[in-house]
Amino acid sequence: MGGVRALNLLTLLLTLPSLTPPILKPFFPRGPCRGFFISRKMDNIKGFLETSFIDWPGRSCAVLFLGGCNFRCPFCHNHPLVLGPEELISLDLEEILVRLRPLRSWLGGVCISGGEPTLSAELPEMLRSLKEEGFHVKLDTNGSRPAVLAELLAAGLVDMVAMDVKAPLEQALYDKCCGVKADLGRIGESIELIKGCGLPHQFRMTVVPGFHDRATIHRWRLMLGDSGNLKLQNYSPLSVLAPAHAGERRFSEEEFADLLLALNESPDTDL
């Protein structure tokens, strides 16, 4: 999906099964058929999805996945980007742009995801290149690097921000969710930056049995405020970073619906 010039190289390779093992290494972040990786290291782009209808609310978008993360969330679905990004094939931004330019008239933008994109030293240059091409840019982040986030916002390189806020800012619970000792001061700083930036934004939380419950959602909502910018995602136990810690059960449809009700209840509701 990345190494494309005059001929559609990916289509060619996929029609030659005998070539597939040494050249292509598939990776499916957050759902089925989310990308392929071409065997060449050029930068930190480890995955490319040409069109997504779920990664930018209200828009279609392309998605670039950057390698590396400073969290170890046990329920992470993109764990190949977290645990072994150096083992994944890298994509060249210019080749991706060749693929995206013909789609510019109808594609709503480009989402930069991960991993944790703000760890990448090349992120500002990457975003600048996308903006110069006329693309709107959405950034996904865990909020652990507010200084980088502030620089990107000040430079006008981002049009929307989505932050994964793992839990209410309570040390033990947050550490359990992100698998490392979290700097809650930095997390809180990023939340305030995003709230005050004037851009469309979203705060997301993946809810996992044994990590989150109705009271957790209520405290999370009280901390973040406007429920219009909040989103819950139900955990799926398929292919996660640490299944022994995350567990094999997700919330049932009825249980998840009840959590959504808690998200939309009045902040004054007594749970």
HULIN-V843688 format. One record per run of one state. SS is the DSSP state (h for helix, s for strand, l for the rest). FROM is the first residue (numbers start at 0). TO is the last residue. If there is no record, write none. Layout:
ss:SS from:FROM to:TO
ss:SS from:FROM to:TO
This chain:
ss:l from:0 to:7
ss:h from:8 to:13
ss:l from:14 to:15
ss:h from:16 to:22
ss:s from:23 to:25
ss:l from:26 to:34
ss:s from:35 to:37
ss:l from:38 to:43
ss:s from:44 to:55
ss:l from:56 to:57
ss:s from:58 to:65
ss:l from:66 to:77
ss:h from:78 to:82
ss:l from:83 to:83
ss:h from:84 to:86
ss:l from:87 to:89
ss:s from:90 to:90
ss:l from:91 to:91
ss:h from:92 to:100
ss:l from:101 to:108
ss:s from:109 to:112
ss:l from:113 to:115
ss:h from:116 to:118
ss:l from:119 to:121
ss:h from:122 to:131
ss:l from:132 to:135
ss:s from:136 to:140
ss:l from:141 to:144
ss:h from:145 to:153
ss:l from:154 to:158
ss:s from:159 to:163
ss:l from:164 to:169
ss:h from:170 to:177
ss:l from:178 to:182
ss:h from:183 to:195
ss:l from:196 to:198
ss:s from:199 to:206
ss:l from:207 to:212
ss:h from:213 to:223
ss:l from:224 to:225
ss:h from:226 to:228
ss:s from:229 to:233
ss:l from:234 to:241
ss:h from:242 to:245
ss:l from:246 to:251
ss:h from:252 to:263
ss:l from:264 to:270
